[in-house]
Amino acid sequence: IIAMDTERRFAFTWAAYYGEDFTGDASQDPRLTVEFLVEPIESGTRLTVRESGFSMLPPDRGPTAYRLNEGGWDEQVKNIGAHVQA
């Protein structure tokens, strides 16, 4: 965890998985940063999920990592939406 501002921002880093070169040792793999930003808007609350650090990955691996993670975050945002609607 690199930042936590209650009810506004939560950020952490994690090891970038980008294919068969993953070492399985998070301390040895490039790090990506994930931020959850929450802000009030007129109609309710806006959640923004931002992941960065792909430019630090090898050029032939960045697009794969991005594609794999993008699909995962789409699914997680749906899960968060279902949770807050319940």
NORURMO-V837418 format. One record per residue. RES is the residue in one letter. PSI is psi in whole degrees, -180 to 180 (999 if undefined). NEAR is the number of other ideal C-beta (glycine too) atoms within 12 Angstrom. D_FIRST is the distance of its C-alpha to the first C-alpha in Angstrom with 2 decimals. Layout:
BEGIN
res: <RES & RES>
psi: <PSI & PSI>
near: <NEAR & NEAR>
d_first: <D_FIRST & D_FIRST>
END
This chain:
BEGIN
res: <I & I & A & M & D & T & E & R & R & F & A & F & T & W & A & A & Y & Y & G & E & D & F & T & G & D & A & S & Q & D & P & R & L & T & V & E & F & L & V & E & P & I & E & S & G & T & R & L & T & V & R & E & S & G & F & S & M & L & P & P & D & R & G & P & T & A & Y & R & L & N & E & G & G & W & D & E & Q & V & K & N & I & G & A & H & V & Q & A>
psi: <128 & -15 & 141 & 112 & 100 & 130 & 9 & -44 & 138 & 131 & 145 & 165 & 157 & 162 & 136 & 118 & 122 & 37 & -159 & -9 & 0 & 127 & -19 & -3 & 103 & -26 & -15 & -9 & 152 & 150 & 140 & 152 & 132 & 132 & 137 & 119 & 129 & 131 & 140 & 141 & 169 & -39 & 2 & -117 & 139 & 129 & 126 & 130 & 124 & 129 & 132 & 166 & 1 & -26 & -15 & -11 & 157 & 140 & -32 & -5 & -24 & -50 & -37 & -46 & -44 & -47 & -45 & -44 & -37 & -46 & -38 & -42 & -34 & -45 & -41 & -37 & -38 & -42 & -43 & -44 & -44 & -38 & -46 & -21 & -22 & 999>
near: <14 & 17 & 17 & 14 & 15 & 9 & 13 & 18 & 22 & 21 & 24 & 22 & 21 & 23 & 25 & 32 & 25 & 27 & 19 & 10 & 19 & 20 & 15 & 11 & 9 & 16 & 11 & 12 & 24 & 26 & 23 & 33 & 26 & 28 & 25 & 28 & 20 & 21 & 16 & 12 & 10 & 7 & 7 & 12 & 18 & 16 & 26 & 20 & 28 & 22 & 30 & 24 & 26 & 27 & 17 & 19 & 28 & 17 & 13 & 12 & 25 & 22 & 17 & 22 & 33 & 24 & 17 & 23 & 30 & 19 & 14 & 20 & 23 & 16 & 15 & 19 & 21 & 16 & 16 & 19 & 17 & 11 & 11 & 13 & 10 & 7>
d_first: <0.00 & 3.79 & 5.88 & 7.52 & 11.27 & 13.00 & 15.24 & 14.54 & 11.18 & 7.84 & 5.98 & 4.16 & 6.61 & 9.19 & 12.66 & 15.35 & 18.16 & 21.28 & 24.22 & 26.07 & 24.57 & 21.32 & 21.40 & 19.55 & 17.67 & 14.12 & 14.45 & 17.55 & 16.74 & 15.73 & 12.19 & 11.87 & 9.55 & 9.57 & 9.99 & 11.73 & 14.19 & 16.69 & 19.97 & 23.29 & 26.26 & 29.90 & 29.86 & 26.68 & 23.02 & 21.60 & 18.39 & 17.34 & 15.08 & 14.65 & 13.81 & 14.64 & 15.44 & 18.42 & 20.71 & 19.36 & 20.67 & 24.31 & 26.59 & 28.04 & 24.75 & 22.80 & 24.96 & 24.61 & 20.81 & 20.93 & 23.59 & 21.91 & 18.59 & 20.54 & 22.51 & 19.61 & 17.97 & 21.48 & 21.79 & 18.51 & 19.51 & 22.86 & 21.38 & 19.49 & 22.82 & 24.79 & 22.64 & 23.08 & 26.74 & 27.48>
END
